[in-house]
Amino acid sequence: MLNDRHSTFNIQHSTFEMMRDEQHNNLGTAALPAAVLAAITACADACRGTLEQLEDERERLRAALDRRIRPAPDGPTRRLCAVDGAHATVPAAGATFAAIAAAAVEEATLTDQDVLVQLMPPVEELDGILGGLRCVMELRLLARRIRATSSGLFVLDGSFYSMLIEINRLLVRYAQDHKGGAAPAWWASFEDLITAFFRDDDWRLVLECRRVVAHPKSATAADDVLALAPHLSGVITDRTLWTSVLNAGEYALPVPLIRRDRTHLLTGYRSPAAGDFRALRTAIEHAYGQLYVLYYRPDALGPAYRIELPAALIAREPLGAVLATFRGALQISSVQEPLPQFLADAICRQLGHALAATAEGARTTLQRDFDMPTVQRYLGPYRTPR
C-alpha cells in the first residue's frame, strides 16, 4: 500500500472510532464488515493521492534525474540460476519444530538444495536466528553452484545489504551465547553449517564473483526519494519513484550500494569457526564497497526492478548481458521476477507444509511409546488448531 505513518494512523483511528460508534448504536454483527469497508475506502483514498502526486511531478522528477537515465545496453543472454531460501517454525507446547531450506533453480531445473530440520527448545528471538542461518545456507549453496560452473549468471533473492544485516544479527547472538565457552546445547545443531561457511570463505566468494547479482523483490530503500521528493518520504520507495520516471527500455546509472561511509558493517563478526577475524571482516566489508545498485524498466507494462551487482558488471558490455538475461527470464506477465527466481521461491515456500507434516508425524510416532496426554503436553500444539 502506498501510504505514510500519519495516514496509517488516521485510517486506524477512524476505523476504531467507527467500530466504537457502531457498537454504541447496537449495530452488532454489522460493525466488523462496516469497519473493513471503511478501511478499504480510506486506503484507496490515500493511494489515489500518492498516485496523483507521482503523475503531477513525473516531469519534474525525470528532469532532476535526467543525468542518471540511459537507454539499456543490449547483449548476449546467459544461462540464469537463481538461489532462494526460507525458514519455518511449528510451535508446540514445550518445543518448536524448525526448518531451513535453500534451493537453486537453473533455467527451469532444480539443480541443488539443502534442508535442515531441528527440534528446538524455547529460544528467544528464534525467528531472527533462523533468518541468519537461512542466509548462511543460501550463500553456501550459491558458492557451491559458482564452483560447479564456469559460466552463466546467478541471481540471489533479496538484497546484499539485508543479507548482511541478517547474518550480522546471527553473529551477535552467536558471540553472546558463546561467552565464557558454555554455549547452549542447541547451537551444536548449527555448528557444522557455520564452521563450513567461514572455513570455505563462501561469503567472500559470492561477493567477489563477477557472475552474481541480487534482486530484492521487496526493495525498501528510499535514498533518491529523500533527496528529490522528501514530501513523499515514508510514502514511496526508490523502486516506485524509478518506475514512475523511467520509460520502457531505460535504466538508472549505477550508484554505490553503501552510499555513506559505514565502517565496521559487521559489528558482530566473532566466531570460533573463523581464524583471522580482522582479515575476513576487512575482505567482506571491502567487497560490499564494490557493490552497486541500478533500476531497470524492461517494458511499459511492468515496474522498474532494483538490481544489485558488483563493480565488474557495470561496464557497458557486461551490463548489456546482465540486463538482456534478466529481461529474457521475465517469461510470464503475471510473474514480476525472473522465472528461475520465482520457481526457487515457490519450492522453498512449501517448507511450512512439510514441517507441519513432520511435527504431526513425530507426535503420531511417539504415541506408540507414550500415552497421548504425555505427548500432547510436550509436542502438542501450543494453541487450539484452526
C-alpha positions as CSV (number, residue, x, y, z in Angstrom):
1,M,0.0,0.0,0.0
2,L,1.3,3.5,-0.8
3,N,0.8,5.2,2.5
4,D,2.7,7.0,5.3
5,R,2.6,6.6,9.0
6,H,0.3,9.5,9.6
7,S,-2.2,8.3,7.1
8,T,-2.0,4.8,8.5
9,F,-2.7,6.2,12.0
10,N,-5.6,8.2,10.7
11,I,-7.1,5.1,9.0
12,Q,-6.7,3.0,12.1
13,H,-8.0,5.8,14.3
14,S,-11.1,6.4,12.1
15,T,-11.7,2.6,11.9
16,F,-11.6,2.4,15.6
17,E,-14.0,5.3,16.0
18,M,-16.4,3.7,13.5
19,M,-16.4,0.4,15.3
20,R,-16.9,2.1,18.6
21,D,-19.8,4.3,17.3
22,E,-21.5,1.3,15.6
23,Q,-21.2,-0.8,18.7
24,H,-22.7,2.1,20.7
25,N,-25.6,2.2,18.1
26,N,-26.2,-1.5,18.7
27,L,-25.3,-2.5,15.1
28,G,-23.9,-5.7,16.4
29,T,-22.6,-8.0,13.7
30,A,-22.5,-5.2,11.1
31,A,-19.7,-3.4,12.9
32,L,-16.8,-5.5,11.6
33,P,-17.8,-5.6,7.9
34,A,-18.5,-1.9,8.0
35,A,-15.1,-1.2,9.6
36,V,-13.4,-3.3,6.9
37,L,-15.2,-1.5,4.1
38,A,-14.3,1.9,5.6
39,A,-10.7,0.9,5.9
40,I,-10.6,-0.2,2.2
41,T,-12.1,3.2,1.2
42,A,-9.6,5.1,3.3
43,C,-6.6,3.1,2.0
44,A,-7.8,3.6,-1.6
45,D,-8.1,7.4,-1.0
46,A,-4.5,7.5,0.4
47,C,-3.2,5.5,-2.6
48,R,-5.1,7.7,-5.0
49,G,-3.5,10.8,-3.5
50,T,0.0,9.3,-3.8
51,L,-0.5,8.3,-7.5
52,E,-1.9,11.7,-8.4
53,Q,1.2,13.3,-6.9
54,L,3.5,11.0,-8.8
55,E,1.7,11.8,-12.1
56,D,1.8,15.5,-11.4
57,E,5.5,15.5,-10.6
58,R,6.8,13.0,-13.1
59,E,8.3,15.5,-15.5
60,R,9.9,17.4,-12.7
61,L,11.4,14.3,-11.2
62,R,12.5,13.0,-14.6
63,A,14.3,16.2,-15.3
64,A,16.0,16.1,-12.0
65,L,17.2,12.5,-12.6
66,D,17.9,13.0,-16.3
67,R,21.7,12.7,-15.9
68,R,21.3,9.2,-14.5
69,I,18.9,7.9,-17.1
70,R,20.2,5.9,-20.1
71,P,18.9,3.5,-22.8
72,A,19.6,0.0,-21.6
73,P,22.5,-1.6,-23.5
74,D,21.9,-4.9,-25.2
75,G,24.0,-8.0,-25.0
76,P,24.0,-11.8,-25.2
77,T,21.8,-13.8,-22.8
78,R,23.3,-16.2,-20.3
79,R,22.1,-19.2,-18.5
80,L,20.3,-18.0,-15.4
81,C,20.5,-19.7,-12.0
82,A,18.5,-18.3,-9.0
83,V,19.1,-19.2,-5.4
84,D,16.4,-18.6,-2.7
85,G,15.8,-19.8,0.8
86,A,13.1,-20.0,3.5
87,H,12.7,-20.9,7.1
88,A,9.6,-22.1,9.0
89,T,8.5,-23.0,12.5
90,V,5.7,-25.1,14.0
91,P,5.4,-24.2,17.7
92,A,4.5,-26.9,20.2
93,A,3.6,-26.8,23.8
94,G,7.2,-27.5,25.1
95,A,9.3,-27.2,22.0
96,T,9.5,-25.8,18.4
97,F,9.9,-27.7,15.2
98,A,12.2,-25.5,13.0
99,A,13.4,-26.0,9.4
100,I,15.6,-24.1,7.0
101,A,15.8,-24.7,3.3
102,A,17.7,-23.3,0.2
103,A,17.2,-24.2,-3.4
104,A,19.0,-23.4,-6.7
105,V,17.0,-23.4,-9.9
106,E,18.8,-23.1,-13.3
107,E,16.6,-22.2,-16.2
108,A,13.7,-24.5,-15.2
109,T,15.6,-27.2,-13.4
110,L,16.2,-27.7,-9.7
111,T,19.9,-28.2,-9.6
112,D,20.7,-28.2,-5.9
113,Q,19.1,-27.9,-2.5
114,D,19.8,-28.0,1.3
115,V,17.4,-28.7,4.1
116,L,17.9,-28.6,7.9
117,V,15.2,-29.7,10.3
118,Q,15.6,-29.4,14.1
119,L,13.5,-29.7,17.2
120,M,14.3,-26.6,19.3
121,P,13.8,-25.8,23.0
122,P,12.2,-22.5,23.8
123,V,14.6,-19.8,22.5
124,E,14.0,-16.1,22.4
125,E,14.3,-14.4,19.0
126,L,14.3,-17.8,17.3
127,D,13.0,-16.3,14.0
128,G,16.0,-13.9,13.8
129,I,18.4,-16.7,14.5
130,L,16.8,-18.9,11.8
131,G,16.8,-15.9,9.4
132,G,20.6,-15.5,9.8
133,L,21.1,-19.3,9.4
134,R,18.9,-19.2,6.2
135,C,21.2,-16.5,4.7
136,V,24.3,-18.6,5.6
137,M,22.7,-21.6,3.9
138,E,21.7,-19.6,0.8
139,L,25.2,-18.2,0.4
140,R,26.8,-21.6,1.0
141,L,24.6,-23.1,-1.7
142,L,25.3,-20.3,-4.1
143,A,29.0,-20.7,-3.5
144,R,28.7,-24.4,-4.3
145,R,27.0,-23.6,-7.6
146,I,29.6,-21.0,-8.5
147,R,32.4,-23.5,-8.0
148,A,30.5,-26.1,-10.1
149,T,30.0,-24.0,-13.2
150,S,32.2,-21.7,-15.2
151,S,29.6,-19.5,-17.0
152,G,26.1,-18.2,-16.6
153,L,24.5,-15.5,-14.3
154,F,23.4,-16.1,-10.7
155,V,20.5,-14.2,-9.1
156,L,20.4,-14.0,-5.3
157,D,16.9,-13.5,-3.9
158,G,17.0,-10.4,-1.7
159,S,19.4,-7.6,-1.1
160,F,23.1,-8.0,-0.4
161,Y,22.6,-5.4,2.4
162,S,19.6,-7.1,4.0
163,M,21.6,-10.4,4.0
164,L,24.5,-8.6,5.8
165,I,22.1,-7.4,8.4
166,E,20.6,-10.9,8.9
167,I,24.0,-12.6,9.2
168,N,25.3,-9.8,11.5
169,R,22.4,-10.3,13.8
170,L,23.1,-14.1,13.9
171,L,26.8,-13.4,14.7
172,V,25.9,-11.0,17.5
173,R,23.7,-13.7,19.1
174,Y,26.3,-16.4,18.5
175,A,29.0,-14.3,20.2
176,Q,26.8,-13.6,23.2
177,D,25.8,-17.2,23.7
178,H,29.5,-18.4,23.4
179,K,30.9,-16.0,26.0
180,G,32.7,-18.0,28.6
181,G,32.8,-21.1,26.4
182,A,29.5,-22.5,27.7
183,A,27.1,-22.2,24.8
184,P,23.6,-23.5,24.9
185,A,23.4,-27.1,23.6
186,W,21.1,-26.3,20.7
187,W,23.9,-24.4,18.9
188,A,25.6,-27.8,18.3
189,S,23.0,-28.5,15.5
190,F,24.2,-25.5,13.5
191,E,28.0,-25.6,14.3
192,D,28.9,-27.6,11.1
193,L,27.0,-25.1,8.9
194,I,28.6,-22.0,10.4
195,T,32.1,-23.6,10.6
196,A,32.0,-24.7,6.9
197,F,30.7,-21.3,5.9
198,F,33.7,-19.5,7.3
199,R,36.2,-22.2,6.6
200,D,35.4,-22.3,2.8
201,D,35.2,-18.5,2.5
202,D,31.7,-18.8,0.9
203,W,30.6,-15.2,1.7
204,R,33.6,-13.5,0.1
205,L,33.4,-15.8,-3.0
206,V,29.8,-14.8,-3.6
207,L,30.5,-11.1,-3.1
208,E,33.6,-11.0,-5.3
209,C,32.2,-13.2,-8.1
210,R,31.7,-11.4,-11.4
211,R,28.6,-13.6,-12.2
212,V,26.3,-12.8,-9.2
213,V,23.6,-10.1,-8.9
214,A,21.0,-9.6,-6.3
215,H,17.3,-8.9,-6.9
216,P,15.3,-7.8,-3.9
217,K,11.6,-8.1,-4.7
218,S,10.6,-6.1,-1.6
219,A,13.0,-3.2,-2.0
220,T,12.6,-0.6,0.7
221,A,15.4,1.8,0.0
222,A,14.3,5.5,-0.3
223,D,17.5,7.4,-0.7
224,D,16.5,9.1,-4.0
225,V,13.1,9.9,-2.7
226,L,14.6,11.6,0.4
227,A,16.9,13.7,-1.8
228,L,14.4,14.6,-4.6
229,A,10.9,14.3,-3.2
230,P,11.2,14.5,0.6
231,H,7.5,15.2,0.9
232,L,6.9,11.6,-0.4
233,S,9.4,10.1,2.1
234,G,7.7,7.4,4.0
235,V,5.1,7.1,1.3
236,I,7.0,5.5,-1.6
237,T,10.3,3.8,-2.2
238,D,13.1,4.4,-4.8
239,R,11.7,1.5,-6.8
240,T,8.3,3.2,-7.0
241,L,10.0,6.5,-7.9
242,W,12.0,5.0,-10.8
243,T,9.0,3.0,-12.0
244,S,7.3,6.4,-12.4
245,V,10.2,8.1,-14.0
246,L,11.8,5.5,-16.4
247,N,10.4,4.8,-19.8
248,A,10.4,1.3,-21.2
249,G,14.0,0.1,-22.1
250,E,15.7,2.6,-19.8
251,Y,17.8,2.1,-16.7
252,A,19.3,4.4,-14.0
253,L,23.1,4.6,-13.9
254,P,24.6,2.5,-11.0
255,V,25.3,4.1,-7.7
256,P,27.2,2.5,-4.7
257,L,25.1,0.2,-2.5
258,I,26.9,1.7,0.5
259,R,26.4,5.4,-0.1
260,R,27.8,6.6,3.1
261,D,31.0,5.6,4.9
262,R,29.8,2.8,7.2
263,T,32.9,1.4,9.0
264,H,32.6,-1.9,10.7
265,L,29.5,-3.1,9.0
266,L,30.0,-6.5,10.7
267,T,29.7,-5.4,14.3
268,G,29.0,-8.9,15.5
269,Y,31.7,-10.6,13.4
270,R,33.0,-13.0,16.0
271,S,33.2,-16.8,15.5
272,P,35.5,-19.5,16.8
273,A,34.9,-21.1,13.4
274,A,36.9,-18.4,11.7
275,G,40.7,-17.9,12.1
276,D,41.7,-14.4,11.4
277,F,38.6,-12.2,12.3
278,R,40.2,-9.0,11.2
279,A,41.3,-10.1,7.8
280,L,38.0,-11.8,7.0
281,R,36.0,-8.8,8.1
282,T,38.1,-6.4,6.1
283,A,37.7,-8.5,2.9
284,I,34.0,-8.8,3.3
285,E,33.5,-5.1,4.0
286,H,35.8,-4.2,1.1
287,A,33.6,-6.4,-1.2
288,Y,30.5,-4.5,0.0
289,G,32.2,-1.3,-1.0
290,Q,32.4,-2.6,-4.6
291,L,28.7,-3.3,-5.0
292,Y,26.4,-1.1,-7.0
293,V,22.6,-0.5,-7.4
294,L,20.7,0.3,-10.6
295,Y,17.0,0.4,-11.5
296,Y,15.9,-1.1,-14.8
297,R,12.5,-1.0,-16.5
298,P,12.4,-3.6,-19.3
299,D,8.9,-2.8,-20.7
300,A,6.0,-0.4,-20.3
301,L,3.7,-2.9,-18.6
302,G,5.9,-3.8,-15.7
303,P,7.7,-2.0,-12.9
304,A,11.3,-0.9,-12.6
305,Y,13.5,-3.6,-11.0
306,R,16.2,-3.0,-8.4
307,I,19.3,-4.9,-9.3
308,E,22.5,-5.0,-7.2
309,L,25.7,-6.0,-8.9
310,P,29.5,-6.0,-8.5
311,A,31.7,-3.3,-10.0
312,A,32.9,-5.7,-12.7
313,L,29.4,-5.8,-14.2
314,I,28.7,-2.1,-14.5
315,A,30.7,-1.5,-17.7
316,R,28.5,-1.3,-20.8
317,E,29.3,-4.7,-22.3
318,P,28.8,-7.0,-19.3
319,L,25.9,-4.8,-18.1
320,G,24.2,-5.4,-21.5
321,A,24.4,-9.2,-21.0
322,V,23.1,-8.9,-17.4
323,L,20.1,-6.8,-18.4
324,A,19.4,-8.9,-21.5
325,T,19.5,-12.1,-19.4
326,F,17.3,-10.6,-16.7
327,R,14.8,-9.4,-19.3
328,G,14.7,-12.7,-21.1
329,A,13.9,-14.5,-17.9
330,L,10.7,-12.4,-17.3
331,Q,8.7,-15.0,-19.2
332,I,5.3,-14.7,-17.6
333,S,3.5,-11.4,-17.5
334,S,1.8,-12.1,-14.2
335,V,5.1,-13.0,-12.5
336,Q,7.2,-9.9,-11.9
337,E,10.5,-11.6,-11.3
338,P,12.8,-13.9,-13.4
339,L,11.3,-17.3,-13.8
340,P,14.1,-19.3,-12.0
341,Q,13.8,-16.9,-9.0
342,F,10.0,-17.5,-9.0
343,L,10.4,-21.2,-9.1
344,A,13.1,-21.3,-6.4
345,D,10.8,-19.2,-4.2
346,A,7.8,-21.4,-4.8
347,I,9.8,-24.5,-3.9
348,C,11.1,-23.1,-0.7
349,R,7.6,-21.8,0.3
350,Q,6.5,-25.4,0.6
351,L,8.7,-25.8,3.7
352,G,6.0,-24.8,6.1
353,H,3.6,-27.6,4.9
354,A,6.4,-30.1,5.1
355,L,7.4,-29.1,8.6
356,A,3.7,-29.3,9.8
357,A,3.7,-32.9,8.4
358,T,7.0,-33.6,10.2
359,A,5.5,-32.4,13.5
360,E,2.4,-34.4,13.1
361,G,4.4,-37.5,12.2
362,A,6.6,-37.1,15.3
363,R,3.6,-36.9,17.5
364,T,2.0,-40.0,15.9
365,T,5.2,-42.0,16.2
366,L,5.6,-41.1,19.9
367,Q,2.1,-42.1,20.7
368,R,3.2,-45.7,20.2
369,D,5.5,-45.4,23.2
370,F,3.7,-42.8,25.4
371,D,0.1,-42.1,26.2
372,M,-1.5,-39.3,24.3
373,P,-1.7,-36.8,27.2
374,T,2.0,-37.1,27.7
375,V,2.8,-36.5,24.1
376,Q,0.4,-33.6,23.9
377,R,1.9,-31.9,27.0
378,Y,5.3,-31.7,25.2
379,L,4.7,-31.8,21.5
380,G,1.0,-30.8,21.3
381,P,0.0,-27.5,19.7
382,Y,0.6,-24.5,21.9
383,R,-2.7,-23.1,20.8
384,T,-6.0,-24.6,19.6
385,P,-5.7,-25.7,15.9
386,R,-7.8,-23.9,13.4
